[in-house]
Amino acid sequence: MIATFAAFQAQAAPDPIITDFGDGQVLTELPRSAAEVLRETDSPEEAGDRLQILITQARASGDPRYLGYAQTLVNRWPEEQLTDRLRVLRATLRQSLHQFDSARSDLERVISSPSDKQQRIQARLTLANLELVQGRYKEAERHCQALQSAYPGLIAQSCLASVQARTADPETAYRNLASQLAESINRQPVDSTSRLWTEGTLGDIAAQAGLPEARVHWQRLVKATPDDLYVRAQLADWHLEKNHFERVLTLTLGFDAVDTLAVIRAIAMKRMGHPGSNKLNSRLRQRFEEARWRGALLHARDVARFELDIENQREEALRLATRNWESQREPLDTRLLLRSALAADNKVQYQRVWDWLKEQGQSDARYPEFKQ
Protein backbone atom coordinates (compact mmCIF):
# COMPACT_ATOMS: atom_id res chain seq x y z
CA MET A 1 0.00 0.00 0.00
CA ILE A 2 1.27 3.45 -0.82
CA ALA A 3 1.77 6.00 1.92
CA THR A 4 -0.83 8.67 1.28
CA PHE A 5 -1.15 12.18 2.60
CA ALA A 6 -4.31 13.89 3.76
CA ALA A 7 -6.95 13.55 1.09
CA PHE A 8 -8.24 17.05 1.53
CA GLN A 9 -6.36 20.27 2.02
CA ALA A 10 -7.53 22.06 5.14
CA GLN A 11 -5.54 25.25 5.21
CA ALA A 12 -6.52 26.93 8.43
CA ALA A 13 -3.97 28.91 10.38
CA PRO A 14 -3.81 31.58 13.06
CA ASP A 15 -0.77 33.43 11.74
CA PRO A 16 0.96 34.15 8.45
CA ILE A 17 3.45 31.68 7.10
CA ILE A 18 6.96 32.50 8.29
CA THR A 19 9.45 32.06 5.47
CA ASP A 20 12.33 34.42 6.13
CA PHE A 21 13.75 33.25 9.46
CA GLY A 22 17.26 31.95 10.03
CA ASP A 23 18.06 28.50 11.34
CA GLY A 24 19.13 29.89 14.70
CA GLN A 25 15.79 31.58 15.21
CA VAL A 26 13.94 28.39 14.36
CA LEU A 27 15.94 26.36 16.84
CA THR A 28 15.28 28.82 19.66
CA GLU A 29 11.52 28.88 19.04
CA LEU A 30 10.83 25.19 18.46
CA PRO A 31 10.38 22.73 21.30
CA ARG A 32 13.20 20.22 21.57
CA SER A 33 11.30 17.47 19.73
CA ALA A 34 10.51 19.79 16.83
CA ALA A 35 14.03 21.23 16.78
CA GLU A 36 15.32 17.73 16.25
CA VAL A 37 13.58 17.45 12.87
CA LEU A 38 15.45 20.54 11.65
CA ARG A 39 18.86 19.16 12.55
CA GLU A 40 21.29 18.95 9.59
CA THR A 41 21.26 15.60 7.78
CA ASP A 42 22.82 14.18 4.63
CA SER A 43 20.19 11.46 4.36
CA PRO A 44 17.27 12.15 1.98
CA GLU A 45 15.28 9.42 3.71
CA GLU A 46 15.71 11.10 7.08
CA ALA A 47 14.96 14.52 5.61
CA GLY A 48 11.78 13.10 4.06
CA ASP A 49 10.69 11.63 7.39
CA ARG A 50 11.20 14.99 9.06
CA LEU A 51 9.34 16.87 6.32
CA GLN A 52 6.40 14.53 6.68
CA ILE A 53 6.38 15.07 10.45
CA LEU A 54 6.28 18.84 10.01
CA ILE A 55 3.51 18.74 7.38
CA THR A 56 1.49 16.39 9.58
CA GLN A 57 1.95 18.67 12.58
CA ALA A 58 0.82 21.67 10.55
CA ARG A 59 -2.35 19.85 9.56
CA ALA A 60 -3.09 18.54 13.02
CA SER A 61 -2.48 21.85 14.79
CA GLY A 62 -3.42 24.46 12.20
CA ASP A 63 -0.16 26.21 13.12
CA PRO A 64 1.47 27.49 9.91
CA ARG A 65 4.88 27.84 11.53
CA TYR A 66 5.41 24.14 10.91
CA LEU A 67 5.01 24.80 7.20
CA GLY A 68 7.62 27.52 7.50
CA TYR A 69 9.96 25.12 9.27
CA ALA A 70 9.32 22.53 6.55
CA GLN A 71 10.20 25.09 3.91
CA THR A 72 13.44 25.89 5.71
CA LEU A 73 14.31 22.20 5.80
CA VAL A 74 13.60 21.48 2.14
CA ASN A 75 15.33 24.67 0.99
CA ARG A 76 18.61 23.26 2.29
CA TRP A 77 18.60 20.61 -0.41
CA PRO A 78 20.08 21.54 -3.81
CA GLU A 79 17.67 20.97 -6.67
CA GLU A 80 19.82 18.26 -8.23
CA GLN A 81 19.89 16.28 -4.96
CA LEU A 82 16.13 16.12 -4.44
CA THR A 83 14.75 12.59 -4.54
CA ASP A 84 11.28 11.82 -5.91
CA ARG A 85 9.95 11.55 -2.37
CA LEU A 86 11.38 14.93 -1.42
CA ARG A 87 9.82 16.45 -4.54
CA VAL A 88 6.40 15.02 -3.68
CA LEU A 89 6.72 16.34 -0.15
CA ARG A 90 7.85 19.72 -1.42
CA ALA A 91 4.85 19.78 -3.76
CA THR A 92 2.56 18.98 -0.84
CA LEU A 93 4.14 21.80 1.12
CA ARG A 94 3.81 24.19 -1.83
CA GLN A 95 0.16 23.29 -2.28
CA SER A 96 -0.41 24.02 1.41
CA LEU A 97 1.19 27.43 0.83
CA HIS A 98 -1.06 27.96 -2.23
CA GLN A 99 1.96 27.83 -4.56
CA PHE A 100 -0.02 25.71 -6.99
CA ASP A 101 2.05 26.16 -10.15
CA SER A 102 5.28 25.24 -8.37
CA ALA A 103 3.59 22.22 -6.78
CA ARG A 104 2.31 21.10 -10.15
CA SER A 105 5.79 21.39 -11.66
CA ASP A 106 7.28 19.19 -8.93
CA LEU A 107 4.59 16.54 -9.31
CA GLU A 108 4.79 16.42 -13.10
CA ARG A 109 8.54 15.89 -12.85
CA VAL A 110 8.05 12.95 -10.49
CA ILE A 111 5.38 11.45 -12.75
CA SER A 112 7.82 11.50 -15.67
CA SER A 113 10.57 9.89 -13.56
CA PRO A 114 11.21 6.18 -14.24
CA SER A 115 12.90 5.45 -10.93
CA ASP A 116 10.29 5.19 -8.17
CA LYS A 117 6.88 3.69 -8.95
CA GLN A 118 5.50 4.31 -5.46
CA GLN A 119 6.29 8.02 -5.65
CA ARG A 120 4.85 8.25 -9.18
CA ILE A 121 1.58 6.88 -7.83
CA GLN A 122 1.68 9.31 -4.91
CA ALA A 123 2.42 12.18 -7.30
CA ARG A 124 -0.55 11.22 -9.50
CA LEU A 125 -2.85 11.21 -6.51
CA THR A 126 -1.57 14.52 -5.16
CA LEU A 127 -1.76 16.15 -8.58
CA ALA A 128 -5.29 14.89 -9.19
CA ASN A 129 -6.30 16.48 -5.89
CA LEU A 130 -4.59 19.73 -6.82
CA GLU A 131 -6.39 19.86 -10.17
CA LEU A 132 -9.72 19.21 -8.45
CA VAL A 133 -9.07 22.05 -6.01
CA GLN A 134 -8.38 24.41 -8.90
CA GLY A 135 -11.37 23.30 -10.96
CA ARG A 136 -9.24 21.78 -13.75
CA TYR A 137 -11.47 18.76 -14.15
CA LYS A 138 -10.20 17.37 -17.47
CA GLU A 139 -6.68 17.29 -16.08
CA ALA A 140 -7.91 15.76 -12.83
CA GLU A 141 -9.78 13.03 -14.70
CA ARG A 142 -6.68 12.20 -16.73
CA HIS A 143 -4.64 11.69 -13.58
CA CYS A 144 -7.42 9.70 -11.90
CA GLN A 145 -7.59 7.35 -14.89
CA ALA A 146 -3.81 6.93 -14.86
CA LEU A 147 -4.03 6.21 -11.13
CA GLN A 148 -6.70 3.59 -11.79
CA SER A 149 -4.35 1.83 -14.22
CA ALA A 150 -1.31 1.98 -11.94
CA TYR A 151 -3.02 1.48 -8.57
CA PRO A 152 -6.60 0.18 -8.98
CA GLY A 153 -8.83 0.24 -5.96
CA LEU A 154 -10.90 2.48 -3.74
CA ILE A 155 -8.54 5.46 -3.82
CA ALA A 156 -8.57 5.60 -7.62
CA GLN A 157 -12.34 5.04 -7.63
CA SER A 158 -12.73 7.90 -5.17
CA CYS A 159 -10.64 10.09 -7.43
CA LEU A 160 -12.85 9.36 -10.44
CA ALA A 161 -16.03 9.80 -8.37
CA SER A 162 -14.88 13.27 -7.30
CA VAL A 163 -14.49 14.30 -10.94
CA GLN A 164 -17.90 12.87 -11.82
CA ALA A 165 -19.48 14.75 -8.93
CA ARG A 166 -18.00 18.04 -10.11
CA THR A 167 -18.79 17.63 -13.81
CA ALA A 168 -21.87 15.43 -14.11
CA ASP A 169 -24.17 13.98 -11.44
CA PRO A 170 -23.02 14.07 -7.80
CA GLU A 171 -25.84 11.84 -6.57
CA THR A 172 -24.93 9.11 -9.05
CA ALA A 173 -21.25 9.52 -8.19
CA TYR A 174 -22.12 9.14 -4.51
CA ARG A 175 -24.25 6.02 -5.00
CA ASN A 176 -21.65 4.33 -7.20
CA LEU A 177 -18.76 5.00 -4.82
CA ALA A 178 -20.80 3.93 -1.78
CA SER A 179 -21.57 0.65 -3.57
CA GLN A 180 -17.92 0.16 -4.46
CA LEU A 181 -16.93 0.66 -0.83
CA ALA A 182 -19.56 -1.81 0.38
CA GLU A 183 -18.50 -4.40 -2.20
CA SER A 184 -14.84 -4.02 -1.28
CA ILE A 185 -15.61 -4.50 2.42
CA ASN A 186 -17.68 -7.59 1.66
CA ARG A 187 -14.94 -9.15 -0.48
CA GLN A 188 -12.01 -8.65 1.85
CA PRO A 189 -10.74 -6.44 4.68
CA VAL A 190 -10.10 -2.90 3.45
CA ASP A 191 -7.00 -1.09 4.66
CA SER A 192 -7.70 1.91 6.86
CA THR A 193 -6.12 4.45 4.50
CA SER A 194 -8.34 3.46 1.58
CA ARG A 195 -11.44 3.29 3.74
CA LEU A 196 -10.90 6.68 5.36
CA TRP A 197 -10.05 8.25 2.01
CA THR A 198 -13.26 6.87 0.52
CA GLU A 199 -15.34 7.99 3.51
CA GLY A 200 -13.94 11.49 3.08
CA THR A 201 -14.74 11.52 -0.62
CA LEU A 202 -18.28 10.29 0.09
CA GLY A 203 -18.70 13.04 2.67
CA ASP A 204 -17.55 15.68 0.21
CA ILE A 205 -19.80 14.42 -2.59
CA ALA A 206 -22.81 14.04 -0.29
CA ALA A 207 -22.33 17.58 1.01
CA GLN A 208 -22.04 18.90 -2.54
CA ALA A 209 -25.25 17.11 -3.52
CA GLY A 210 -27.08 18.21 -0.38
CA LEU A 211 -27.50 14.63 0.85
CA PRO A 212 -28.05 14.03 4.60
CA GLU A 213 -25.54 11.16 4.47
CA ALA A 214 -22.76 13.76 4.56
CA ARG A 215 -23.13 14.02 8.33
CA VAL A 216 -22.70 10.26 8.77
CA HIS A 217 -19.42 10.21 6.86
CA TRP A 218 -18.02 13.26 8.64
CA GLN A 219 -18.94 11.84 12.04
CA ARG A 220 -17.17 8.58 11.29
CA LEU A 221 -14.08 10.45 10.20
CA VAL A 222 -14.02 12.80 13.18
CA LYS A 223 -14.23 9.77 15.46
CA ALA A 224 -11.45 7.98 13.57
CA THR A 225 -9.21 11.02 12.99
CA PRO A 226 -10.03 13.69 15.59
CA ASP A 227 -6.94 15.71 14.62
CA ASP A 228 -8.08 16.12 11.01
CA LEU A 229 -9.02 19.80 10.91
CA TYR A 230 -10.60 19.61 7.46
CA VAL A 231 -13.03 16.87 8.50
CA ARG A 232 -13.87 18.62 11.77
CA ALA A 233 -14.61 21.82 9.85
CA GLN A 234 -16.83 19.98 7.37
CA LEU A 235 -18.94 18.44 10.11
CA ALA A 236 -19.14 21.75 11.99
CA ASP A 237 -20.19 23.52 8.80
CA TRP A 238 -22.87 20.91 8.14
CA HIS A 239 -24.34 21.49 11.62
CA LEU A 240 -24.09 25.26 11.12
CA GLU A 241 -26.21 25.09 7.98
CA LYS A 242 -28.79 23.02 9.90
CA ASN A 243 -28.80 25.59 12.76
CA HIS A 244 -27.43 23.01 15.21
CA PHE A 245 -25.47 25.72 16.98
CA GLU A 246 -24.67 23.83 20.18
CA ARG A 247 -23.11 21.02 18.16
CA VAL A 248 -21.05 23.56 16.26
CA LEU A 249 -19.76 24.96 19.56
CA THR A 250 -18.85 21.49 20.78
CA LEU A 251 -16.93 20.64 17.60
CA THR A 252 -15.05 23.93 17.54
CA LEU A 253 -14.29 24.22 21.26
CA GLY A 254 -10.57 24.71 21.79
CA PHE A 255 -9.86 25.49 18.12
CA ASP A 256 -10.02 29.29 18.18
CA ALA A 257 -6.46 29.42 16.79
CA VAL A 258 -7.59 27.65 13.60
CA ASP A 259 -9.11 30.18 11.20
CA THR A 260 -11.64 27.92 9.51
CA LEU A 261 -13.03 26.50 12.74
CA ALA A 262 -12.91 29.85 14.54
CA VAL A 263 -14.91 31.56 11.78
CA ILE A 264 -17.52 28.78 11.79
CA ARG A 265 -17.72 29.12 15.57
CA ALA A 266 -18.05 32.91 15.31
CA ILE A 267 -20.94 32.62 12.83
CA ALA A 268 -22.75 30.13 15.07
CA MET A 269 -22.27 32.32 18.13
CA LYS A 270 -23.56 35.38 16.29
CA ARG A 271 -26.64 33.58 15.00
CA MET A 272 -27.52 32.18 18.43
CA GLY A 273 -26.80 35.45 20.26
CA HIS A 274 -24.03 33.91 22.35
CA PRO A 275 -22.56 36.26 25.01
CA GLY A 276 -19.00 35.41 23.92
CA SER A 277 -19.60 36.42 20.32
CA ASN A 278 -18.10 39.91 20.48
CA LYS A 279 -14.92 38.69 22.20
CA LEU A 280 -14.22 36.04 19.55
CA ASN A 281 -15.06 38.45 16.73
CA SER A 282 -12.62 40.98 18.16
CA ARG A 283 -9.81 38.42 18.27
CA LEU A 284 -10.47 37.33 14.70
CA ARG A 285 -10.69 40.92 13.51
CA GLN A 286 -7.31 41.69 15.05
CA ARG A 287 -5.75 38.53 13.65
CA PHE A 288 -6.91 39.23 10.12
CA GLU A 289 -5.86 42.86 10.29
CA GLU A 290 -2.37 41.85 11.38
CA ALA A 291 -2.19 39.37 8.51
CA ARG A 292 -3.20 42.10 6.05
CA TRP A 293 -0.57 44.43 7.49
CA ARG A 294 2.10 41.77 7.05
CA GLY A 295 0.94 40.99 3.54
CA ALA A 296 0.39 37.38 4.55
CA LEU A 297 -3.35 36.83 4.28
CA LEU A 298 -3.14 33.26 3.07
CA HIS A 299 -6.65 31.98 3.70
CA ALA A 300 -8.86 34.36 1.77
CA ARG A 301 -11.87 32.02 1.97
CA ASP A 302 -12.05 32.23 5.76
CA VAL A 303 -11.57 35.99 5.85
CA ALA A 304 -14.15 36.54 3.10
CA ARG A 305 -16.63 34.52 5.08
CA PHE A 306 -15.86 36.54 8.20
CA GLU A 307 -16.37 39.80 6.31
CA LEU A 308 -19.65 38.60 4.83
CA ASP A 309 -21.28 36.77 7.74
CA ILE A 310 -19.87 38.66 10.72
CA GLU A 311 -18.83 42.14 9.58
CA ASN A 312 -21.42 42.58 6.79
CA GLN A 313 -18.68 44.13 4.64
CA ARG A 314 -20.08 42.96 1.35
CA GLU A 315 -17.66 44.59 -1.07
CA GLU A 316 -14.63 43.41 0.89
CA ALA A 317 -16.11 39.93 1.14
CA LEU A 318 -16.62 39.89 -2.62
CA ARG A 319 -13.06 41.07 -3.25
CA LEU A 320 -11.61 38.32 -1.07
CA ALA A 321 -13.97 35.63 -2.34
CA THR A 322 -13.02 36.55 -5.91
CA ARG A 323 -9.31 36.41 -5.07
CA ASN A 324 -9.81 33.02 -3.46
CA TRP A 325 -11.81 31.70 -6.42
CA GLU A 326 -9.05 32.59 -8.86
CA SER A 327 -6.94 29.77 -7.41
CA GLN A 328 -9.44 27.49 -5.62
CA ARG A 329 -12.73 26.44 -7.20
CA GLU A 330 -14.12 23.81 -4.93
CA PRO A 331 -17.91 23.89 -4.32
CA LEU A 332 -17.35 25.75 -1.04
CA ASP A 333 -15.40 28.45 -2.88
CA THR A 334 -18.00 28.73 -5.63
CA ARG A 335 -20.89 29.01 -3.18
CA LEU A 336 -19.06 31.67 -1.21
CA LEU A 337 -18.40 33.74 -4.32
CA LEU A 338 -22.02 33.43 -5.45
CA ARG A 339 -23.23 34.51 -2.00
CA SER A 340 -20.81 37.43 -1.92
CA ALA A 341 -21.74 38.58 -5.41
CA LEU A 342 -25.42 38.47 -4.52
CA ALA A 343 -24.85 40.37 -1.29
CA ALA A 344 -22.83 43.04 -3.10
CA ASP A 345 -25.34 43.11 -5.98
CA ASN A 346 -22.52 42.46 -8.45
CA LYS A 347 -24.32 40.96 -11.43
CA VAL A 348 -21.18 40.78 -13.57
CA GLN A 349 -19.28 38.59 -11.10
CA TYR A 350 -22.37 36.51 -10.42
CA GLN A 351 -22.84 35.77 -14.12
CA ARG A 352 -19.15 35.05 -14.56
CA VAL A 353 -19.40 32.21 -12.05
CA TRP A 354 -22.47 30.77 -13.76
CA ASP A 355 -20.77 30.91 -17.15
CA TRP A 356 -17.87 28.92 -15.74
CA LEU A 357 -20.24 26.39 -14.16
CA LYS A 358 -21.95 25.85 -17.50
CA GLU A 359 -18.59 25.30 -19.18
CA GLN A 360 -17.91 22.54 -16.65
CA GLY A 361 -21.26 20.88 -17.34
CA GLN A 362 -22.75 21.92 -14.01
CA SER A 363 -26.42 22.85 -13.91
CA ASP A 364 -28.57 25.14 -11.80
CA ALA A 365 -29.67 22.10 -9.80
CA ARG A 366 -26.15 21.85 -8.34
CA TYR A 367 -26.63 25.16 -6.50
CA PRO A 368 -30.39 25.26 -5.81
CA GLU A 369 -30.13 28.19 -3.38
CA PHE A 370 -29.03 30.47 -6.22
CA LYS A 371 -30.73 31.63 -9.39
CA GLN A 372 -29.28 32.96 -12.61
C-alpha positions in Angstrom: 0.0 0.0 0.0 1.3 3.5 -0.8 1.8 6.0 1.9 -0.8 8.7 1.3 -1.1 12.2 2.6 -4.3 13.9 3.8 -6.9 13.6 1.1 -8.2 17.0 1.5 -6.4 20.3 2.0 -7.5 22.1 5.1 -5.5 25.2 5.2 -6.5 26.9 8.4 -4.0 28.9 10.4 -3.8 31.6 13.1 -0.8 33.4 11.7 1.0 34.2 8.4 3.5 31.7 7.1 7.0 32.5 8.3 9.5 32.1 5.5 12.3 34.4 6.1 13.7 33.3 9.5 17.3 31.9 10.0 18.1 28.5 11.3 19.1 29.9 14.7 15.8 31.6 15.2 13.9 28.4 14.4 15.9 26.4 16.8 15.3 28.8 19.7 11.5 28.9 19.0 10.8 25.2 18.5 10.4 22.7 21.3 13.2 20.2 21.6 11.3 17.5 19.7 10.5 19.8 16.8 14.0 21.2 16.8 15.3 17.7 16.3 13.6 17.4 12.9 15.4 20.5 11.7 18.9 19.2 12.5 21.3 19.0 9.6 21.3 15.6 7.8 22.8 14.2 4.6 20.2 11.5 4.4 17.3 12.2 2.0 15.3 9.4 3.7 15.7 11.1 7.1 15.0 14.5 5.6 11.8 13.1 4.1 10.7 11.6 7.4 11.2 15.0 9.1 9.3 16.9 6.3 6.4 14.5 6.7 6.4 15.1 10.5 6.3 18.8 10.0 3.5 18.7 7.4 1.5 16.4 9.6 2.0 18.7 12.6 0.8 21.7 10.5 -2.3 19.9 9.6 -3.1 18.5 13.0 -2.5 21.8 14.8 -3.4 24.5 12.2 -0.2 26.2 13.1 1.5 27.5 9.9 4.9 27.8 11.5 5.4 24.1 10.9 5.0 24.8 7.2 7.6 27.5 7.5 10.0 25.1 9.3 9.3 22.5 6.6 10.2 25.1 3.9 13.4 25.9 5.7 14.3 22.2 5.8 13.6 21.5 2.1 15.3 24.7 1.0 18.6 23.3 2.3 18.6 20.6 -0.4 20.1 21.5 -3.8 17.7 21.0 -6.7 19.8 18.3 -8.2 19.9 16.3 -5.0 16.1 16.1 -4.4 14.7 12.6 -4.5 11.3 11.8 -5.9 10.0 11.5 -2.4 11.4 14.9 -1.4 9.8 16.5 -4.5 6.4 15.0 -3.7 6.7 16.3 -0.1 7.8 19.7 -1.4 4.9 19.8 -3.8 2.6 19.0 -0.8 4.1 21.8 1.1 3.8 24.2 -1.8 0.2 23.3 -2.3 -0.4 24.0 1.4 1.2 27.4 0.8 -1.1 28.0 -2.2 2.0 27.8 -4.6 0.0 25.7 -7.0 2.0 26.2 -10.1 5.3 25.2 -8.4 3.6 22.2 -6.8 2.3 21.1 -10.2 5.8 21.4 -11.7 7.3 19.2 -8.9 4.6 16.5 -9.3 4.8 16.4 -13.1 8.5 15.9 -12.8 8.0 13.0 -10.5 5.4 11.4 -12.7 7.8 11.5 -15.7 10.6 9.9 -13.6 11.2 6.2 -14.2 12.9 5.5 -10.9 10.3 5.2 -8.2 6.9 3.7 -8.9 5.5 4.3 -5.5 6.3 8.0 -5.6 4.9 8.3 -9.2 1.6 6.9 -7.8 1.7 9.3 -4.9 2.4 12.2 -7.3 -0.5 11.2 -9.5 -2.8 11.2 -6.5 -1.6 14.5 -5.2 -1.8 16.2 -8.6 -5.3 14.9 -9.2 -6.3 16.5 -5.9 -4.6 19.7 -6.8 -6.4 19.9 -10.2 -9.7 19.2 -8.4 -9.1 22.1 -6.0 -8.4 24.4 -8.9 -11.4 23.3 -11.0 -9.2 21.8 -13.8 -11.5 18.8 -14.2 -10.2 17.4 -17.5 -6.7 17.3 -16.1 -7.9 15.8 -12.8 -9.8 13.0 -14.7 -6.7 12.2 -16.7 -4.6 11.7 -13.6 -7.4 9.7 -11.9 -7.6 7.4 -14.9 -3.8 6.9 -14.9 -4.0 6.2 -11.1 -6.7 3.6 -11.8 -4.4 1.8 -14.2 -1.3 2.0 -11.9 -3.0 1.5 -8.6 -6.6 0.2 -9.0 -8.8 0.2 -6.0 -10.9 2.5 -3.7 -8.5 5.5 -3.8 -8.6 5.6 -7.6 -12.3 5.0 -7.6 -12.7 7.9 -5.2 -10.6 10.1 -7.4 -12.9 9.4 -10.4 -16.0 9.8 -8.4 -14.9 13.3 -7.3 -14.5 14.3 -10.9 -17.9 12.9 -11.8 -19.5 14.7 -8.9 -18.0 18.0 -10.1 -18.8 17.6 -13.8 -21.9 15.4 -14.1 -24.2 14.0 -11.4 -23.0 14.1 -7.8 -25.8 11.8 -6.6 -24.9 9.1 -9.1 -21.3 9.5 -8.2 -22.1 9.1 -4.5 -24.3 6.0 -5.0 -21.6 4.3 -7.2 -18.8 5.0 -4.8 -20.8 3.9 -1.8 -21.6 0.7 -3.6 -17.9 0.2 -4.5 -16.9 0.7 -0.8 -19.6 -1.8 0.4 -18.5 -4.4 -2.2 -14.8 -4.0 -1.3 -15.6 -4.5 2.4 -17.7 -7.6 1.7 -14.9 -9.1 -0.5 -12.0 -8.7 1.9 -10.7 -6.4 4.7 -10.1 -2.9 3.4 -7.0 -1.1 4.7 -7.7 1.9 6.9 -6.1 4.4 4.5 -8.3 3.5 1.6 -11.4 3.3 3.7 -10.9 6.7 5.4 -10.0 8.3 2.0 -13.3 6.9 0.5 -15.3 8.0 3.5 -13.9 11.5 3.1 -14.7 11.5 -0.6 -18.3 10.3 0.1 -18.7 13.0 2.7 -17.5 15.7 0.2 -19.8 14.4 -2.6 -22.8 14.0 -0.3 -22.3 17.6 1.0 -22.0 18.9 -2.5 -25.3 17.1 -3.5 -27.1 18.2 -0.4 -27.5 14.6 0.9 -28.0 14.0 4.6 -25.5 11.2 4.5 -22.8 13.8 4.6 -23.1 14.0 8.3 -22.7 10.3 8.8 -19.4 10.2 6.9 -18.0 13.3 8.6 -18.9 11.8 12.0 -17.2 8.6 11.3 -14.1 10.5 10.2 -14.0 12.8 13.2 -14.2 9.8 15.5 -11.4 8.0 13.6 -9.2 11.0 13.0 -10.0 13.7 15.6 -6.9 15.7 14.6 -8.1 16.1 11.0 -9.0 19.8 10.9 -10.6 19.6 7.5 -13.0 16.9 8.5 -13.9 18.6 11.8 -14.6 21.8 9.9 -16.8 20.0 7.4 -18.9 18.4 10.1 -19.1 21.7 12.0 -20.2 23.5 8.8 -22.9 20.9 8.1 -24.3 21.5 11.6 -24.1 25.3 11.1 -26.2 25.1 8.0 -28.8 23.0 9.9 -28.8 25.6 12.8 -27.4 23.0 15.2 -25.5 25.7 17.0 -24.7 23.8 20.2 -23.1 21.0 18.2 -21.0 23.6 16.3 -19.8 25.0 19.6 -18.8 21.5 20.8 -16.9 20.6 17.6 -15.1 23.9 17.5 -14.3 24.2 21.3 -10.6 24.7 21.8 -9.9 25.5 18.1 -10.0 29.3 18.2 -6.5 29.4 16.8 -7.6 27.7 13.6 -9.1 30.2 11.2 -11.6 27.9 9.5 -13.0 26.5 12.7 -12.9 29.8 14.5 -14.9 31.6 11.8 -17.5 28.8 11.8 -17.7 29.1 15.6 -18.1 32.9 15.3 -20.9 32.6 12.8 -22.7 30.1 15.1 -22.3 32.3 18.1 -23.6 35.4 16.3 -26.6 33.6 15.0 -27.5 32.2 18.4 -26.8 35.4 20.3 -24.0 33.9 22.4 -22.6 36.3 25.0 -19.0 35.4 23.9 -19.6 36.4 20.3 -18.1 39.9 20.5 -14.9 38.7 22.2 -14.2 36.0 19.6 -15.1 38.4 16.7 -12.6 41.0 18.2 -9.8 38.4 18.3 -10.5 37.3 14.7 -10.7 40.9 13.5 -7.3 41.7 15.0 -5.7 38.5 13.7 -6.9 39.2 10.1 -5.9 42.9 10.3 -2.4 41.9 11.4 -2.2 39.4 8.5 -3.2 42.1 6.1 -0.6 44.4 7.5 2.1 41.8 7.1 0.9 41.0 3.5 0.4 37.4 4.5 -3.4 36.8 4.3 -3.1 33.3 3.1 -6.7 32.0 3.7 -8.9 34.4 1.8 -11.9 32.0 2.0 -12.0 32.2 5.8 -11.6 36.0 5.8 -14.1 36.5 3.1 -16.6 34.5 5.1 -15.9 36.5 8.2 -16.4 39.8 6.3 -19.7 38.6 4.8 -21.3 36.8 7.7 -19.9 38.7 10.7 -18.8 42.1 9.6 -21.4 42.6 6.8 -18.7 44.1 4.6 -20.1 43.0 1.3 -17.7 44.6 -1.1 -14.6 43.4 0.9 -16.1 39.9 1.1 -16.6 39.9 -2.6 -13.1 41.1 -3.2 -11.6 38.3 -1.1 -14.0 35.6 -2.3 -13.0 36.5 -5.9 -9.3 36.4 -5.1 -9.8 33.0 -3.5 -11.8 31.7 -6.4 -9.0 32.6 -8.9 -6.9 29.8 -7.4 -9.4 27.5 -5.6 -12.7 26.4 -7.2 -14.1 23.8 -4.9 -17.9 23.9 -4.3 -17.3 25.7 -1.0 -15.4 28.5 -2.9 -18.0 28.7 -5.6 -20.9 29.0 -3.2 -19.1 31.7 -1.2 -18.4 33.7 -4.3 -22.0 33.4 -5.5 -23.2 34.5 -2.0 -20.8 37.4 -1.9 -21.7 38.6 -5.4 -25.4 38.5 -4.5 -24.8 40.4 -1.3 -22.8 43.0 -3.1 -25.3 43.1 -6.0 -22.5 42.5 -8.5 -24.3 41.0 -11.4 -21.2 40.8 -13.6 -19.3 38.6 -11.1 -22.4 36.5 -10.4 -22.8 35.8 -14.1 -19.2 35.1 -14.6 -19.4 32.2 -12.1 -22.5 30.8 -13.8 -20.8 30.9 -17.1 -17.9 28.9 -15.7 -20.2 26.4 -14.2 -21.9 25.8 -17.5 -18.6 25.3 -19.2 -17.9 22.5 -16.6 -21.3 20.9 -17.3 -22.7 21.9 -14.0 -26.4 22.8 -13.9 -28.6 25.1 -11.8 -29.7 22.1 -9.8 -26.1 21.9 -8.3 -26.6 25.2 -6.5 -30.4 25.3 -5.8 -30.1 28.2 -3.4 -29.0 30.5 -6.2 -30.7 31.6 -9.4 -29.3 33.0 -12.6 
